[in-house]
Amino acid sequence: NSNWFGVNWNTVEKGFRIRRLSPGPLKNAGIRIGDIITQLDGKPIPDGNHLIGIRNRIFNGQLQEALLTVIRNGKTLHFRMVKFAK
């Protein structure tokens, strides 16, 4: 569970269920409250800190993008997390 950068989640069997989400790369990617993020660039996410670390690298320009695999309402979806230019 984390509250870093306006993101709050619960660890669930398949990944991380988003409980709260403020503006930023995850929200800009299309992630919604209730989504379960299951993979990052096609691989299981070892822990929430890894997800936040990737988010930070994108935000700071050290990484261009990351592919998120998400379960929403029983469907598997894919989103690209990129830095949002204002």
N, C-alpha and C positions, 0 to 999 in steps of 0.2 A: 504494500500500500504506500502510495506516495502523494505528496501534495506539491511537488516541485513544478514550477512554471505553470501552475493552474491545471495540472493533470492529476487526477485521483483515480485509482483503480483497485480492483480486487483480483487476487490471483485465483483463477479457476482451473479446472482440469485441463482445458485445451489452451490456456493462455492467460490474457489479462483483460478483464471486463472493465471498460471505461465507465466511471461513475460521475466524473466532473471534468469539464474541458473548457479552458479559456482560449482566446485567440492565439494562434501560433501555427507551426508547421503541421501538427497532427490535425487540428481543426481545418486548416486550409486544404489538407489532403482529402478531406471528406469524411473523416472519422466523426462518429456521433456517440453520444452517451448511450450506453447499452451494448455497443459493439464489443466483440471479443477479438483482440489482436492475437493471432495464432503464430504468425511467422514474420520474419524480417529478412528480406532478400532470399526467400525460399528456405530459410532455416528456422528451427524453433528458437524462440527467444529464451536465453538462459535465466534471465531475471529482469525485473522492472528497471533496474539501474542501467542495464544494457540498452534498453529501449530509450531511456532518457539520454544516455550518452550519445546515441546515434542522432537523436533529435538535436542535441547541443552542437554536434559536429556540423550538421546541416545549417543550423541557425548561425554559426560562426563562420560559415563558408569553407570549412575544411572538407566537406563532403557535398557532392552535388545533389544526390537524391538517394532514397531508399524505397524499396517496394514492400508494402505492408499487405499481408493476407489477413482478412477479417471475416468473421462470421457475424452476419446481421440477419436476424429473423430466420435462422436456419439455412441461409444461403451464403456461399463462399464468394467473397468479393476481393478485388485487388485495388490498391490505391498507391499512388506515388507521393511520398513525402518530400517536398522541396522547400527551399527557402522562399518565402513570399515577399516579393518586392512591392513596396508601397508606392 
